[in-house]
Structures are given as C-alpha cells and as structure tokens.
Amino acid sequence: MAIIITDECINCGACEPECPNTAIYEGAFDWKYADGTSLNGDVVLPNGKAVDADAMQEPISDEVYFIVPDKCTECKGFHDEPQCAAVCPVDCCIPDEDHEETEAVLLGKQQFMHPDA
C-alpha cells in the first residue's frame, strides 16, 4: 500500500528529498507525474489511468506535505523500508489503507517509472 502523510505533519520537509520516486510534495504545490521519473507525455499508469505525465496536477493537500499514491512504491526496488517514515520526526508517514497494493504491484510501479533503475 502507499504511504500517506497525516495532518500531524509539522511541515519540516525531511521526507521530501528522501523519496526516490519524487512522490512527496509540499502542501499547496502543483506536481507532475514526470517529476523525478522517466515518464513523459501521454502514458497509461499501471493502474490503467491515462495521464499526461508533463501536465501540472493540483495539490492533494493545501496544508501539509502530501504523497501522490500513484507514484508511491513504499521505496520498493530502492530501499528496505519507506524512507519518508524512517526520517519523519513525528511519525506521520503511515500506510494508506485506501491504497493497498502488493509488493509485486509496488515493484511493477517502480519499474514503470524507473525502467533503467
């Protein structure tokens, strides 16, 4: 499953540079699927959703840092544990029960976004 940042976030920003998928963004900031990935142009995500990877997307949260579930792989393929959770000083990076995925699916997402990794 993806990781979510709860509203206990203190906006310290420790998590953002740790994400190998560039799935973490500061609250109220627009984002793109292409950020930090090999994705560009029109793509169909592993979940079947068609997107323009270069198009700006609206923020998921206006208040605190947020994680884009379609880009989060729980660091599978890069690290043994989610790096955001490992560095969070207030333990607000937790599993997102609304986005449960198997390890195989997470690894597939990682390979889709980073085919040369």
N, C-alpha and C positions, 0 to 999 in steps of 0.2 A: 504494500500500500504506500501511497505517497505520504510525505510528511506535511504537517500544517503548522503554522505559527499561530499560537493563541493570542488573545488580547492582553495577556500578561506581559507581552513583549515590551521591553524598555527602549526599543529603537537604538540599541548600541551599535548595530551593524556588524557584529563579529561574524555572523553566519554568512553574509553575502559573498565575501571573497573565497570562502571555503567550498562553495558549491561547484563541482566540476561540470555541471550542466548549465550554469548560469540560469538557474530556475528561481533564484531568490532576488526580489526587488524591494526597494524602499517604498513604503506606503505612498500612495497617490502618484507614483511614477508609471508612465506607459512602458510597455515592454514589447518584445518581438520574439517569435519562435526562433529566428535566426541568431539571436544573441548567444554567442558562445558555443554554437553548434555548427554543423556542416549544412544545415538546412537553408535553402533559399528558393524563392519563387513559390509557385503553387505546389503543395505537397499534400499527400494523404497520410495522416498520422497513423500509427499502429492501431489506434482505437477506431479507425475508419473516418475520423473527422477530417474534412478537406479544409485547408487553410492556406493563406498566403503568408509564408514564413517571414517575409520582409515587411508586412503591414504592422503598423502600431496597434497594440491591443490596450484596452482600458485596464487600469489597475484593479486588482482583486480586492484590495483594501486601501482605504484612504487614510487610515490611522496608523497602522503598524506595518513592518516588513511582511511580505507575503511570498508564498511559494506557488509557482504555477504547476498544478498537478500533472498536466500533460508533459512537462519537462522533467519532473522529479523521478529519479530512479532509486531513491534511498542510497545513492552513491554506489549501487551495484555496478560491477565492472571497473570501478576505480578504487574503492576502499571497503574495508570490512564492516563499517558502520556508517550511518548518516553523519557527515561531518558537521552539519548545522547543529544537530543535537549534541555532538561532542564538545562544541565550543560555546554553546549558549550558557551564559552565566545565570539565567533564571529558569532554565529547563522548560522553555515554552515551545520547543520544537518537538512535536509529538506525532505519532502515527495518525493519519487522517482516515478514520473509519468509513468515510464516504467515498474513498478512492482505494479500495482494496485490490491489490494486484499480486500475482505470484512472482517468485523470483525469476522464472523464465520470461514472464512478460516484462519485468523491470529490465532484465538483461537485453531483451529484444528492443526496448525503447532506447537503451544506451547505445546499442549497435546502430540503430536507425539514425540517431542524432550525431554519432561519432564513428562512422564506418572505418576510419583509419586508426582508431584507438586500440 
